[in-house]
Amino acid sequence: MSTSDETAKLVQEAIDSLEPPLQAALNEVDWRGRLETTARERHLSPEQQRSFIAEGMMALVGIESVRDLADNLTKELGITPAQALELEDAFTENVLTPVMDAAERRGMNWDTSEDSGSVSDGVDPGESKIFESGNFVVTTKRFVYGSKVVQLDHITGGALPFVDRGWMGMFIIAGIGVAMLMWGGGVWKLIGLLCLPAAYFFFKSTIDRRLVLSVNGEGLDIKVETTEVLTSLAEAINKGISGRKSARSGALREELSKLPKAHW
């Protein structure tokens, strides 16, 4: 049997030993194509591309520990540790995360509670509060507003703060005031003068602040009273989402690292 055939056999055996959702995810996601694309996009030499694809493939299916990927890339590609970490990040973003998401759609349980018995035990031990203001609470797992609860894992694309200021109305009122001051009589000048602070208060009172989210494919538009709270709320949600992604990525890495290394 040729070396390539032996490698293909080892890869398939490793995939067969994974949990069913991960097996299905690897069959669904074109991870080989993603590895090749990532190698090309990082401007590696042809030899480095082959080595990166081989190391990424073996880490992904558990033939080698995914925790050793950066060290293996440093050695096999002849690059610096910093460059290897950049490649590892690209591997996580372009290959590992799509597989993780596909496994989740297939029913993979990333629950991090102590009693779950899932592969992510110990990755995210507990829920903690990130932000709280009024009716808004953001934790490491959930976003709560009023009586409604949104799981951070169900939010797609992050939280977007949107501020719509009443510029047009302000300029109209201010313009009328300036015109009265310039060309009006005594009473009209007084009214024109009053129009200037009126324009300011109109501007302040008509600012529309909203938090825009996409939850399970549906748009969510939440009104927020102040710009400060809106900005902090969006930052907290995005921080929580980033933390959840890191936890789930770590869970998949842990699952793959449990596989025994193959002996060549």
Number of C-alpha atoms within 10 A of each C-alpha: 5 7 9 9 10 12 15 12 12 19 18 13 15 21 22 14 15 18 13 15 19 26 19 18 21 23 13 13 18 13 20 15 12 17 24 16 15 21 23 14 11 12 10 15 12 11 10 18 21 16 18 26 20 18 23 29 19 21 22 27 26 26 24 22 21 25 15 12 22 22 16 21 24 17 13 15 19 12 13 13 15 11 15 21 16 13 21 21 14 17 21 19 14 16 24 24 17 19 27 26 17 19 24 16 13 15 11 19 17 23 18 21 16 13 8 12 12 16 21 24 17 14 19 21 12 11 12 11 14 18 19 17 12 8 10 16 19 26 20 22 20 22 23 16 16 9 7 9 12 15 16 24 16 14 22 15 11 19 21 19 19 19 16 10 15 17 15 10 15 22 15 13 20 21 16 18 24 18 14 20 20 12 11 15 12 11 11 16 18 14 17 25 18 15 22 19 15 16 22 17 12 16 18 14 11 14 16 16 21 21 18 17 20 16 17 13 10 9 12 14 13 14 12 19 11 13 16 9 18 22 19 15 25 21 18 22 25 19 17 24 25 15 16 19 16 16 20 24 22 19 24 24 22 18 19 26 20 14 17 13 14 13 7 8
